[in-house]
């Protein structure tokens, strides 16, 4: 299985105004930029937002104060909401995604199995509404890259019905002509 490295173009953004969004703050870090006059101190917040019913987003923002960074990260997460297909409280198929040096593998699990995942992957999947899944984080354990790799994996998931409606790009024009005759 080849790792997904880009968001599929068919992913539609979700309007968060009509959803009951829940936010979870994953981390707040103090970051500095060294300039001519000294060090410039800022705070970076990583936040996951979701409704627990198939919608999730990850936001990352920086500001000079912690509350402002958290507010901005929440707004960024709301802008980047995606729809996640949840079938019987699990995902429809396995997915492998890579972001930076982090790689995340998520697999469906039987009902009642629970969530076997790292803290970062667990937070994203919980807010997406997935209850039974097995995951493995490979490579770097950087929280930002793991969260974004998880989002890539979730964005690549498809159910049977939408996949059947999509045109088959594997058919060549000669095969299409043969089928028409």
C-alpha positions as CSV (number, residue, x, y, z in Angstrom):
1,X,0.0,0.0,0.0
2,X,1.4,3.4,-1.0
3,X,1.2,6.3,1.4
4,X,-1.0,9.3,0.5
5,X,0.9,12.5,0.6
6,X,-1.7,15.0,-0.7
7,X,-5.3,15.8,0.0
8,X,-7.5,14.4,-2.7
9,X,-9.0,17.2,-4.8
10,X,-12.6,15.9,-4.3
11,X,-12.6,16.8,-0.6
12,X,-15.3,19.4,0.1
13,X,-15.0,21.8,2.9
14,X,-17.8,21.9,5.5
15,X,-19.7,24.9,6.8
16,X,-19.2,24.9,10.6
17,X,-22.1,27.3,11.4
18,X,-24.8,24.6,11.6
19,X,-22.7,22.0,13.5
20,X,-22.2,21.6,17.3
21,X,-18.4,21.9,17.2
22,X,-16.3,20.7,20.1
23,X,-12.6,21.8,20.5
24,X,-9.7,20.0,22.1
25,X,-6.4,21.8,22.6
26,X,-3.5,19.5,21.9
27,X,-0.5,21.6,22.7
28,X,0.7,25.1,23.3
29,X,4.4,25.8,22.6
30,X,6.5,28.8,23.2
31,X,8.5,29.6,20.0
32,X,11.1,32.3,19.5
33,X,12.4,34.2,16.5
34,X,15.9,35.7,16.9
35,X,16.1,39.2,15.4
36,X,18.6,42.0,15.5
37,X,17.2,43.4,18.7
38,X,17.0,40.1,20.5
39,X,14.4,37.3,20.7
40,X,10.8,37.7,19.7
41,X,8.6,35.4,21.8
42,X,5.3,34.0,20.5
43,X,3.0,31.1,21.3
44,X,1.9,28.3,18.9
45,X,-1.3,26.4,19.5
46,X,-2.5,23.1,17.9
47,X,-6.2,22.5,18.2
48,X,-8.5,19.8,16.9
49,X,-12.2,20.6,16.3
50,X,-15.0,18.3,15.4
51,X,-18.6,17.4,16.1
52,X,-18.2,13.7,16.9
53,X,-20.5,12.9,14.0
54,X,-18.2,12.7,10.9
55,X,-16.7,16.2,10.8
56,X,-13.2,17.1,12.0
57,X,-10.5,19.7,11.4
58,X,-7.0,20.6,12.7
59,X,-5.9,24.2,13.2
60,X,-2.4,25.5,14.0
61,X,-1.8,29.2,14.7
62,X,0.7,31.5,16.4
63,X,0.2,34.7,18.3
64,X,1.9,36.9,21.0
65,X,-0.5,35.7,23.7
66,X,-1.7,32.2,24.6
67,X,-5.5,33.0,24.4
68,X,-5.2,34.7,21.0
69,X,-3.2,31.7,19.7
70,X,-5.9,29.3,20.9
71,X,-8.7,31.4,19.4
72,X,-6.9,31.6,16.0
73,X,-6.1,27.8,16.0
74,X,-9.8,27.1,16.6
75,X,-10.8,29.4,13.8
76,X,-8.3,27.6,11.5
77,X,-9.6,24.2,12.5
78,X,-13.2,25.3,11.6
79,X,-12.0,26.5,8.2
80,X,-10.4,23.1,7.5
81,X,-13.3,20.9,8.5
82,X,-13.7,17.7,6.3
83,X,-16.4,15.0,6.2
84,X,-15.3,11.6,7.4
85,X,-17.2,8.5,6.3
86,X,-18.0,6.5,9.5
87,X,-19.5,3.1,9.0
88,X,-20.7,1.2,12.1
89,X,-18.5,3.5,14.3
90,X,-15.4,2.6,12.3
91,X,-13.8,3.6,9.0
92,X,-14.7,1.9,5.8
93,X,-11.2,0.7,4.8
94,X,-7.6,1.1,5.9
95,X,-5.5,4.1,4.9
96,X,-1.9,5.0,5.0
97,X,-0.9,8.7,4.9
98,X,2.4,10.6,5.2
99,X,3.0,14.2,6.1
100,X,6.6,15.3,6.5
101,X,8.5,12.6,8.3
102,X,5.4,11.2,10.0
103,X,3.4,8.3,8.7
104,X,0.0,7.1,10.0
105,X,-1.7,3.8,9.3
106,X,-5.4,3.5,10.3
107,X,-7.4,0.3,10.0
108,X,-11.0,-0.6,10.7
109,X,-11.7,-2.6,13.8
110,X,-14.5,-4.9,15.0
111,X,-17.3,-3.4,17.0
112,X,-16.4,-3.2,20.7
113,X,-12.6,-3.4,20.0
114,X,-12.2,0.3,21.0
115,X,-9.5,2.7,19.8
116,X,-5.9,1.6,19.7
117,X,-4.1,4.7,18.8
118,X,-1.5,7.3,20.0
119,X,-2.8,10.4,21.9
120,X,-2.6,12.6,18.8
121,X,-4.4,10.1,16.5
122,X,-6.9,9.3,19.2
123,X,-7.9,12.9,19.6
124,X,-8.5,13.5,15.9
125,X,-10.5,10.2,15.5
126,X,-12.6,10.8,18.6
127,X,-13.7,14.2,17.4
128,X,-14.4,12.7,14.0
129,X,-16.8,10.2,15.7
130,X,-14.8,7.0,15.1
131,X,-15.0,4.6,18.0
132,X,-13.4,1.3,16.8
133,X,-10.1,1.6,15.0
134,X,-6.5,0.3,15.1
135,X,-3.7,2.7,14.2
136,X,0.0,2.8,14.1
137,X,2.2,6.0,13.9
138,X,5.4,5.4,12.0
139,X,8.4,7.7,11.6
140,X,8.5,11.1,13.4
141,X,6.3,11.5,16.5
142,X,5.9,15.3,15.9
143,X,2.4,16.1,17.0
144,X,1.7,18.6,14.2
145,X,2.8,16.2,11.5
146,X,1.0,13.2,13.0
147,X,-2.2,15.2,13.3
148,X,-1.9,16.4,9.7
149,X,-1.1,12.8,8.5
150,X,-4.2,11.6,10.3
151,X,-6.3,14.2,8.5
152,X,-4.8,13.1,5.1
153,X,-5.7,9.5,5.9
154,X,-9.3,10.5,6.9
155,X,-9.6,12.7,3.8
156,X,-8.7,9.8,1.5
157,X,-11.4,7.5,2.9
158,X,-14.3,6.6,0.6
159,X,-17.5,4.6,1.0
160,X,-18.8,2.2,-1.6
161,X,-21.6,4.4,-2.9
162,X,-19.6,7.5,-3.8
163,X,-16.8,5.4,-5.2
164,X,-19.3,3.7,-7.6
165,X,-20.6,7.1,-8.8
166,X,-17.1,8.4,-9.7
167,X,-16.0,7.9,-13.3
168,X,-13.5,5.1,-13.8
169,X,-10.3,6.7,-14.9
170,X,-8.6,3.3,-15.5
171,X,-10.7,2.7,-18.6
172,X,-9.0,3.8,-21.8
173,X,-10.9,5.2,-24.7
174,X,-10.6,2.0,-26.7
175,X,-12.2,0.0,-23.8
176,X,-15.0,2.6,-23.6
177,X,-15.6,2.2,-27.4
178,X,-15.6,-1.6,-27.1
179,X,-18.1,-1.4,-24.3
180,X,-20.4,0.9,-26.3
181,X,-20.5,-1.5,-29.3
